[in-house]
């Protein structure tokens, strides 16, 4: 991986895998060294302000327009796109799933995407989709790019090698990567099986949140975002490029690998981030702060402070607040929360929410700690306690998340999830001490 990368802040990087493959002083010389083609990949309108204008110049063996066949339609049965509203699927409610089962047949990363929820409208570039993925075989001669959205990939089991036009990234559980809209890539499991989560972001690009009063340090720091170094594949075999466009899937033959970029420079690039480098902040006297302090990346909307998506994590951390109910409190929220667990336990749900599992608490539906979590937090010792061996996350959006028929039909859907709150009995008895027996 290359030097630090700060998404959304106009950084400019350069990398080459052959000496002098990058031209100097101009972007598109009349003749590029090594007989390469110059090609620009734009991630923003040409006239976007300098600080948000994103583009990269790619110097490649063949131009990406060099197809050998027209696009034809292709099906991915379980990958859905918003708006995707199944009115007859089920009524609203708090939902939780055990992990998506690993497939027995051979299946690639793209074939293994399973949409759990959709929100917003891809045609107006707002909203998102939450997916699980499972895979057990590499995409040898198949490649993919998403015209609809950027992809945030969160591994839960197994390491992925993500070979992109701009180089290779290897991501493992406790790491994430971002694949920009329109970038061709080829993801493959490194050691057999792999499973994880994907946030498909239709809206504005992910960027680190403003720190406000926190200041210049903590949360996700710029130095920990990494871009790949240039690497190319010069292969002339029957290859296919798969495309997602406006919720539909297409494929074309190209007769060679599209991952043939020898050098690139710019600020529109894939990147990875190690969640273990996140520096959490929290209360050091009393009260539980809002979960927004755990935001790694945010995709802003047109309304300041109201995100299209927030990507929030709950990593290992010290709990020290005095006379305070330390887990997340009971609440109803204007945002809709899709949650996953990479490993360990989540402090508000120590039973039933397992690694690889998922939950959905849609906008304004009440949720919070289960009975056991409430009892433990209300009566436990409030000395300093460190939460260890845990990593949970949320895809949180301002839009309602509509559940897919696939998600409702999963055998791992927990029909008894709502029962985890049944033990929260009435404690009011008219005395100031209350009934804590």
MARKE-160216 format. One record per residue (C-alpha): x, y, z. Coordinates in Angstrom, 1 decimal, padded with zeros to 4 digits, always signed. Layout:
ATOM  east  north  up
ATOM  X  Y  Z;
...
//
This chain:
ATOM  east  north  up
ATOM  +000.0  +000.0  +000.0;
ATOM  +001.1  +003.6  -000.6;
ATOM  +001.1  +006.6  +001.7;
ATOM  -001.8  +008.0  +003.6;
ATOM  -004.9  +009.0  +001.8;
ATOM  -007.6  +011.4  +003.1;
ATOM  -010.8  +010.8  +001.2;
ATOM  -012.7  +013.9  +000.2;
ATOM  -010.0  +016.4  +000.9;
ATOM  -008.3  +016.8  -002.5;
ATOM  -005.1  +015.0  -001.9;
ATOM  -003.1  +014.1  -005.0;
ATOM  -001.0  +010.9  -005.3;
ATOM  +001.2  +009.3  -007.9;
ATOM  +002.5  +005.8  -008.3;
ATOM  +004.1  +003.9  -011.2;
ATOM  +005.2  +000.3  -011.6;
ATOM  +007.6  +001.1  -014.4;
ATOM  +010.1  +004.0  -014.2;
ATOM  +009.0  +007.1  -016.1;
ATOM  +005.6  +005.6  -016.9;
ATOM  +004.1  +008.8  -015.4;
ATOM  +004.5  +011.9  -017.6;
ATOM  +005.8  +015.0  -015.9;
ATOM  +004.5  +018.4  -016.3;
ATOM  +001.4  +017.4  -018.2;
ATOM  -001.4  +014.8  -018.1;
ATOM  -001.8  +013.7  -021.7;
ATOM  +001.3  +014.0  -023.8;
ATOM  +001.1  +013.3  -027.5;
ATOM  +002.8  +010.0  -027.0;
ATOM  +003.0  +008.3  -023.6;
ATOM  +006.1  +006.3  -022.6;
ATOM  +005.9  +002.5  -023.1;
ATOM  +003.1  +003.0  -025.7;
ATOM  +000.6  +003.6  -022.9;
ATOM  -002.8  +005.3  -023.2;
ATOM  -003.7  +008.2  -021.0;
ATOM  -007.2  +008.1  -019.6;
ATOM  -009.0  +010.2  -017.0;
ATOM  -011.4  +008.7  -014.4;
ATOM  -013.6  +011.5  -012.9;
ATOM  -015.4  +011.1  -009.6;
ATOM  -017.0  +014.5  -009.6;
ATOM  -018.3  +017.0  -012.1;
ATOM  -015.5  +018.8  -014.0;
ATOM  -016.5  +022.1  -012.4;
ATOM  -016.7  +021.0  -008.8;
ATOM  -014.8  +023.3  -006.4;
ATOM  -011.1  +022.5  -006.1;
ATOM  -011.4  +021.0  -002.6;
ATOM  -014.0  +018.4  -003.8;
ATOM  -012.9  +018.0  -007.4;
ATOM  -011.9  +014.3  -007.8;
ATOM  -010.2  +012.7  -010.7;
ATOM  -007.3  +010.5  -011.5;
ATOM  -005.2  +010.0  -014.6;
ATOM  -004.6  +006.3  -015.6;
ATOM  -001.8  +005.3  -017.9;
ATOM  -002.8  +001.9  -019.3;
ATOM  -001.9  -000.7  -021.8;
ATOM  -005.2  -000.5  -023.6;
ATOM  -008.0  +002.1  -023.3;
ATOM  -011.0  +000.8  -021.3;
ATOM  -013.3  +001.4  -024.2;
ATOM  -011.8  -001.5  -026.1;
ATOM  -014.6  -004.0  -026.0;
ATOM  -015.0  -007.0  -028.3;
ATOM  -018.8  -007.3  -027.9;
ATOM  -021.8  -005.2  -027.0;
ATOM  -023.3  -005.2  -023.5;
ATOM  -025.9  -007.9  -022.8;
ATOM  -028.1  -008.2  -019.8;
ATOM  -027.1  -010.4  -016.9;
ATOM  -028.9  -011.5  -013.7;
ATOM  -027.8  -011.4  -010.1;
ATOM  -030.8  -012.7  -008.3;
ATOM  -030.1  -011.6  -004.8;
ATOM  -028.6  -008.1  -005.4;
ATOM  -031.4  -005.5  -005.2;
ATOM  -031.3  -001.7  -005.7;
ATOM  -033.4  +001.0  -004.1;
ATOM  -036.2  +001.8  -004.6;
ATOM  -037.1  -001.8  -003.9;
ATOM  -040.2  -001.9  -001.8;
ATOM  -041.9  -005.2  -001.2;
ATOM  -045.2  -004.2  +000.4;
ATOM  -046.3  -007.7  +001.1;
ATOM  -043.0  -008.9  +002.7;
ATOM  -043.7  -008.2  +006.3;
ATOM  -044.9  -005.5  +008.7;
ATOM  -042.4  -003.2  +010.4;
ATOM  -040.6  -004.3  +013.5;
ATOM  -037.2  -004.8  +015.1;
ATOM  -035.3  -007.5  +013.2;
ATOM  -032.2  -009.7  +013.8;
ATOM  -030.5  -012.4  +011.8;
ATOM  -027.9  -015.0  +012.5;
ATOM  -025.1  -015.1  +009.9;
ATOM  -025.9  -015.8  +006.2;
ATOM  -025.0  -019.5  +005.6;
ATOM  -021.9  -020.3  +003.7;
ATOM  -022.6  -021.7  +000.2;
ATOM  -021.9  -025.3  -000.6;
ATOM  -021.5  -024.6  -004.4;
ATOM  -018.7  -022.6  -005.9;
ATOM  -019.6  -018.9  -005.8;
ATOM  -017.6  -015.7  -006.5;
ATOM  -017.8  -012.4  -004.5;
ATOM  -020.2  -010.7  -007.0;
ATOM  -022.4  -013.8  -007.2;
ATOM  -022.5  -014.0  -003.5;
ATOM  -023.9  -010.5  -002.7;
ATOM  -027.1  -010.8  -000.8;
ATOM  -029.2  -007.6  -000.3;
ATOM  -030.7  -007.3  +003.1;
ATOM  -032.1  -003.7  +002.9;
ATOM  -032.5  -000.9  +000.4;
ATOM  -033.1  +002.8  +001.1;
ATOM  -033.6  +005.9  -001.1;
ATOM  -033.4  +006.0  -004.9;
ATOM  -030.4  +005.1  -007.0;
ATOM  -031.8  +007.2  -009.9;
ATOM  -031.6  +010.4  -007.9;
ATOM  -028.3  +009.3  -006.2;
ATOM  -029.6  +009.3  -002.6;
ATOM  -029.7  +006.4  -000.2;
ATOM  -028.0  +003.1  +000.1;
ATOM  -028.3  -000.7  +000.3;
ATOM  -027.0  -003.1  +003.0;
ATOM  -025.7  -006.4  +001.8;
ATOM  -024.1  -009.5  +003.1;
ATOM  -021.6  -011.3  +000.9;
ATOM  -020.3  -014.9  +000.9;
ATOM  -017.8  -016.4  -001.5;
ATOM  -015.4  -019.3  -001.9;
ATOM  -013.9  -019.0  -005.4;
ATOM  -011.9  -016.3  -007.2;
ATOM  -013.1  -014.3  -010.2;
ATOM  -010.4  -015.5  -012.6;
ATOM  -011.5  -013.9  -015.9;
ATOM  -014.4  -011.8  -014.6;
ATOM  -014.3  -008.2  -013.5;
ATOM  -016.8  -005.7  -012.2;
ATOM  -017.6  -002.0  -011.8;
ATOM  -020.5  -000.3  -010.2;
ATOM  -021.9  +002.8  -012.0;
ATOM  -024.5  +003.3  -009.3;
ATOM  -022.5  +003.6  -006.1;
ATOM  -019.3  +003.3  -004.2;
ATOM  -018.9  +000.2  -002.1;
ATOM  -017.7  +000.0  +001.5;
ATOM  -016.6  -003.6  +002.2;
ATOM  -016.4  -005.0  +005.8;
ATOM  -014.9  -008.5  +006.0;
ATOM  -016.1  -010.7  +008.8;
ATOM  -014.5  -014.1  +007.9;
ATOM  -011.6  -014.6  +005.6;
ATOM  -009.2  -012.3  +003.8;
ATOM  -010.1  -010.7  +000.4;
ATOM  -007.6  -009.6  -002.3;
ATOM  -009.2  -006.7  -004.1;
ATOM  -007.3  -006.2  -007.4;
ATOM  -008.3  -002.8  -008.8;
ATOM  -007.3  -000.8  -011.9;
ATOM  -005.1  +001.2  -009.5;
ATOM  -003.5  -001.7  -007.7;
ATOM  -004.0  -004.4  -005.2;
ATOM  -005.5  -004.2  -001.7;
ATOM  -005.7  -007.1  +000.8;
ATOM  -008.3  -006.7  +003.5;
ATOM  -009.0  -008.9  +006.5;
ATOM  -011.5  -008.8  +009.4;
ATOM  -011.1  -005.5  +011.4;
ATOM  -010.2  -003.7  +008.1;
ATOM  -012.5  -002.1  +005.5;
ATOM  -012.0  -000.9  +001.9;
ATOM  -013.8  +001.6  -000.3;
ATOM  -014.2  +000.9  -004.0;
ATOM  -015.1  +004.2  -005.8;
ATOM  -018.0  +004.4  -008.2;
ATOM  -017.0  +003.3  -011.7;
ATOM  -013.6  +001.7  -010.8;
ATOM  -013.1  -001.8  -012.3;
ATOM  -012.0  -004.4  -009.7;
ATOM  -011.7  -008.1  -009.1;
ATOM  -012.3  -009.4  -005.5;
ATOM  -011.3  -012.9  -004.5;
ATOM  -011.0  -014.9  -001.3;
ATOM  -007.5  -015.6  -000.3;
ATOM  -008.0  -018.6  +002.0;
ATOM  -011.1  -020.5  +000.8;
ATOM  -014.3  -019.0  +002.3;
ATOM  -015.0  -015.4  +003.0;
ATOM  -018.0  -013.6  +004.4;
ATOM  -018.8  -010.0  +005.3;
ATOM  -020.9  -006.9  +004.8;
ATOM  -021.2  -004.3  +002.1;
ATOM  -022.7  -000.8  +002.2;
ATOM  -023.6  +000.4  -001.3;
ATOM  -023.6  +004.2  -001.2;
ATOM  -025.7  +005.8  -003.9;
ATOM  -025.1  +009.3  -002.6;
ATOM  -022.2  +011.7  -001.9;
ATOM  -018.9  +010.0  -001.3;
ATOM  -017.7  +008.8  +002.1;
ATOM  -015.4  +011.2  +003.9;
ATOM  -014.2  +011.4  +007.5;
ATOM  -016.6  +013.5  +009.6;
ATOM  -015.7  +017.0  +010.9;
ATOM  -014.3  +016.6  +014.4;
ATOM  -015.8  +019.9  +015.8;
ATOM  -014.8  +020.5  +019.4;
ATOM  -012.8  +017.2  +019.4;
ATOM  -010.1  +019.1  +017.5;
ATOM  -007.3  +017.9  +015.3;
ATOM  -006.8  +014.4  +016.8;
ATOM  -008.6  +011.1  +017.5;
ATOM  -011.3  +009.2  +015.6;
ATOM  -010.0  +008.1  +012.2;
ATOM  -006.7  +009.9  +011.5;
ATOM  -005.6  +010.7  +007.9;
ATOM  -002.4  +008.8  +008.0;
ATOM  -004.2  +005.5  +008.4;
ATOM  -006.1  +005.6  +005.1;
ATOM  -004.0  +003.8  +002.5;
ATOM  -004.2  +003.7  -001.3;
ATOM  -002.7  +000.9  -003.4;
ATOM  +000.5  +001.2  -005.5;
ATOM  +000.2  +000.7  -009.2;
ATOM  +000.1  -002.9  -010.5;
ATOM  -001.0  -004.3  -013.8;
ATOM  -002.1  -007.5  -015.4;
ATOM  -001.3  -008.0  -019.1;
ATOM  -003.5  -011.0  -020.0;
ATOM  -005.0  -011.7  -023.4;
ATOM  -007.7  -014.3  -022.7;
ATOM  -011.5  -014.3  -022.9;
ATOM  -012.4  -011.9  -020.1;
ATOM  -015.7  -010.3  -019.1;
ATOM  -016.6  -007.0  -017.5;
ATOM  -019.7  -007.0  -015.5;
ATOM  -021.5  -003.6  -014.8;
ATOM  -024.2  -002.5  -012.5;
ATOM  -026.1  +000.5  -013.9;
ATOM  -029.4  +001.9  -012.5;
ATOM  -030.0  -001.3  -010.6;
ATOM  -029.6  -003.6  -013.7;
ATOM  -026.6  -005.8  -014.5;
ATOM  -024.8  -006.1  -017.9;
ATOM  -021.8  -007.9  -019.2;
ATOM  -019.4  -007.5  -022.1;
ATOM  -016.5  -009.5  -023.6;
ATOM  -013.2  -007.7  -023.8;
ATOM  -010.6  -010.4  -024.7;
ATOM  -008.0  -009.1  -022.2;
ATOM  -007.7  -008.1  -018.5;
ATOM  -009.0  -004.5  -017.9;
ATOM  -006.6  -004.2  -014.9;
ATOM  -003.7  -003.0  -017.1;
ATOM  -002.9  +000.4  -015.5;
ATOM  +000.9  +000.8  -015.3;
ATOM  +000.8  +004.1  -013.5;
ATOM  -001.6  +006.6  -012.1;
ATOM  -001.9  +009.9  -010.3;
ATOM  -004.8  +011.8  -008.8;
ATOM  -007.2  +011.9  -005.9;
ATOM  -010.0  +009.5  -007.0;
ATOM  -008.8  +006.2  -005.7;
ATOM  -009.7  +003.1  -003.7;
ATOM  -008.4  +002.9  -000.2;
ATOM  -008.4  +000.7  +002.9;
ATOM  -008.5  +001.5  +006.6;
ATOM  -007.6  -000.6  +009.6;
ATOM  -010.4  -000.2  +012.2;
ATOM  -008.0  -001.0  +015.0;
ATOM  -006.3  +002.4  +014.4;
ATOM  -009.5  +004.2  +015.2;
ATOM  -009.0  +006.3  +018.4;
ATOM  -012.3  +006.4  +020.3;
ATOM  -013.3  +009.3  +022.6;
ATOM  -015.9  +009.1  +025.3;
ATOM  -017.2  +010.3  +028.6;
ATOM  -014.7  +010.5  +031.4;
ATOM  -017.0  +011.6  +034.2;
ATOM  -020.7  +010.8  +033.6;
ATOM  -023.4  +010.1  +031.0;
ATOM  -023.2  +008.1  +027.8;
ATOM  -022.3  +010.2  +024.8;
ATOM  -024.1  +009.9  +021.4;
ATOM  -022.9  +007.1  +019.2;
ATOM  -021.9  +009.7  +016.6;
ATOM  -018.5  +010.0  +018.4;
ATOM  -017.7  +006.6  +016.8;
ATOM  -018.2  +007.7  +013.2;
ATOM  -015.4  +006.6  +010.9;
ATOM  -016.8  +007.8  +007.6;
ATOM  -019.9  +009.8  +006.6;
ATOM  -021.6  +010.4  +003.3;
ATOM  -023.3  +013.8  +003.7;
ATOM  -026.7  +014.8  +002.4;
ATOM  -027.9  +018.2  +001.3;
ATOM  -029.0  +018.9  +004.9;
ATOM  -026.1  +019.8  +007.2;
ATOM  -025.6  +017.3  +010.0;
ATOM  -028.0  +014.8  +008.6;
ATOM  -026.1  +012.1  +006.8;
ATOM  -027.0  +010.1  +003.8;
ATOM  -025.0  +007.4  +005.5;
ATOM  -022.8  +007.2  +008.6;
ATOM  -020.4  +004.3  +009.1;
ATOM  -020.0  +003.9  +012.8;
ATOM  -018.0  +001.3  +014.8;
ATOM  -018.0  +000.1  +018.4;
ATOM  -014.4  -001.0  +019.0;
ATOM  -012.5  -002.0  +022.2;
ATOM  -012.4  +000.9  +024.6;
ATOM  -012.4  +001.8  +028.3;
ATOM  -015.6  +002.6  +030.1;
ATOM  -015.1  +004.9  +033.1;
ATOM  -018.2  +007.1  +033.5;
ATOM  -019.5  +007.4  +037.1;
ATOM  -023.1  +006.8  +038.1;
ATOM  -024.0  +006.1  +034.5;
ATOM  -025.8  +003.5  +032.5;
ATOM  -022.9  +002.7  +030.2;
ATOM  -024.4  +000.7  +027.3;
ATOM  -026.5  +002.5  +024.7;
ATOM  -029.7  +003.8  +026.2;
ATOM  -033.2  +002.9  +025.1;
ATOM  -034.0  +005.2  +022.2;
ATOM  -036.0  +006.0  +019.1;
ATOM  -034.1  +007.6  +016.3;
ATOM  -034.8  +009.5  +013.1;
ATOM  -032.0  +007.5  +011.5;
ATOM  -032.4  +003.9  +010.5;
ATOM  -029.7  +001.5  +011.8;
ATOM  -028.4  -001.6  +010.1;
ATOM  -025.9  -003.3  +012.5;
ATOM  -023.4  -006.1  +012.1;
ATOM  -020.9  -007.8  +014.4;
ATOM  -017.4  -008.7  +013.1;
ATOM  -016.3  -010.5  +016.2;
ATOM  -016.7  -010.8  +020.0;
ATOM  -019.7  -009.5  +021.9;
ATOM  -021.7  -006.3  +021.6;
ATOM  -022.1  -004.9  +025.2;
ATOM  -025.9  -004.2  +024.8;
ATOM  -026.7  -007.6  +023.3;
ATOM  -024.4  -010.2  +024.8;
ATOM  -026.7  -013.1  +023.7;
ATOM  -028.3  -013.7  +020.4;
ATOM  -026.3  -011.2  +018.4;
ATOM  -023.4  -013.3  +017.1;
ATOM  -020.4  -012.6  +014.8;
ATOM  -021.6  -012.4  +011.3;
ATOM  -025.1  -011.6  +012.5;
ATOM  -027.2  -008.5  +011.6;
ATOM  -029.9  -006.4  +013.0;
ATOM  -032.2  -003.7  +011.7;
ATOM  -033.8  -000.9  +013.8;
ATOM  -035.7  +001.3  +011.4;
ATOM  -036.5  +004.9  +012.0;
ATOM  -038.5  +005.7  +015.2;
ATOM  -038.8  +002.1  +016.2;
ATOM  -037.7  +001.7  +019.9;
ATOM  -034.6  -000.4  +020.7;
ATOM  -031.8  -000.7  +023.2;
ATOM  -030.2  -003.2  +025.6;
ATOM  -031.8  -006.6  +026.2;
ATOM  -033.0  -007.7  +029.6;
ATOM  -029.6  -009.2  +030.5;
ATOM  -027.7  -006.2  +029.3;
ATOM  -030.0  -003.9  +031.4;
ATOM  -029.6  -005.9  +034.5;
ATOM  -025.8  -006.2  +034.2;
ATOM  -025.4  -002.5  +033.5;
ATOM  -027.7  -001.4  +036.2;
ATOM  -026.2  -003.4  +039.1;
ATOM  -022.6  -004.0  +038.1;
ATOM  -019.5  -002.4  +039.5;
ATOM  -018.8  +001.0  +037.9;
ATOM  -015.1  +000.9  +038.3;
ATOM  -013.0  +001.3  +035.1;
ATOM  -013.8  -001.5  +032.7;
ATOM  -012.3  -002.3  +029.3;
ATOM  -014.4  -003.7  +026.6;
ATOM  -012.1  -006.1  +024.7;
ATOM  -012.4  -008.5  +021.8;
ATOM  -015.2  -006.7  +020.1;
ATOM  -016.0  -005.0  +016.9;
ATOM  -019.5  -004.0  +015.9;
ATOM  -020.6  -001.5  +013.3;
ATOM  -023.6  +000.4  +012.0;
ATOM  -024.7  +001.5  +008.5;
ATOM  -026.9  +004.4  +009.6;
ATOM  -029.0  +006.4  +007.1;
ATOM  -031.6  +009.2  +007.2;
ATOM  -033.9  +007.1  +005.0;
ATOM  -036.1  +004.1  +005.9;
ATOM  -034.5  +000.8  +005.1;
ATOM  -036.8  -001.6  +003.3;
ATOM  -036.3  -005.3  +003.9;
ATOM  -035.9  -007.6  +000.9;
ATOM  -037.8  -010.8  +000.3;
ATOM  -034.4  -012.6  +000.6;
ATOM  -033.8  -011.2  +004.0;
ATOM  -037.3  -012.1  +005.3;
ATOM  -037.0  -015.6  +003.8;
ATOM  -033.6  -016.3  +005.4;
ATOM  -033.8  -019.3  +007.8;
ATOM  -031.4  -017.3  +010.1;
ATOM  -034.1  -014.6  +010.8;
ATOM  -034.7  -014.7  +014.5;
ATOM  -038.4  -015.0  +015.0;
ATOM  -038.0  -014.5  +018.8;
ATOM  -035.7  -011.4  +018.7;
ATOM  -038.4  -009.2  +020.2;
ATOM  -038.5  -011.5  +023.2;
ATOM  -035.2  -010.2  +024.4;
ATOM  -037.0  -007.2  +026.0;
ATOM  -039.9  -009.2  +027.6;
ATOM  -038.0  -009.4  +030.9;
ATOM  -037.9  -005.6  +031.4;
ATOM  -040.5  -005.6  +034.1;
ATOM  -042.3  -002.7  +035.8;
ATOM  -040.1  -001.3  +038.6;
ATOM  -042.1  +001.8  +039.6;
ATOM  -043.7  +001.5  +043.0;
ATOM  -044.1  +005.2  +044.0;
ATOM  -041.0  +005.3  +046.1;
ATOM  -037.8  +007.2  +045.2;
ATOM  -035.8  +004.0  +045.4;
ATOM  -038.0  +002.1  +043.1;
ATOM  -038.4  -001.7  +043.0;
ATOM  -035.0  -003.1  +042.1;
ATOM  -035.6  -006.6  +043.5;
//
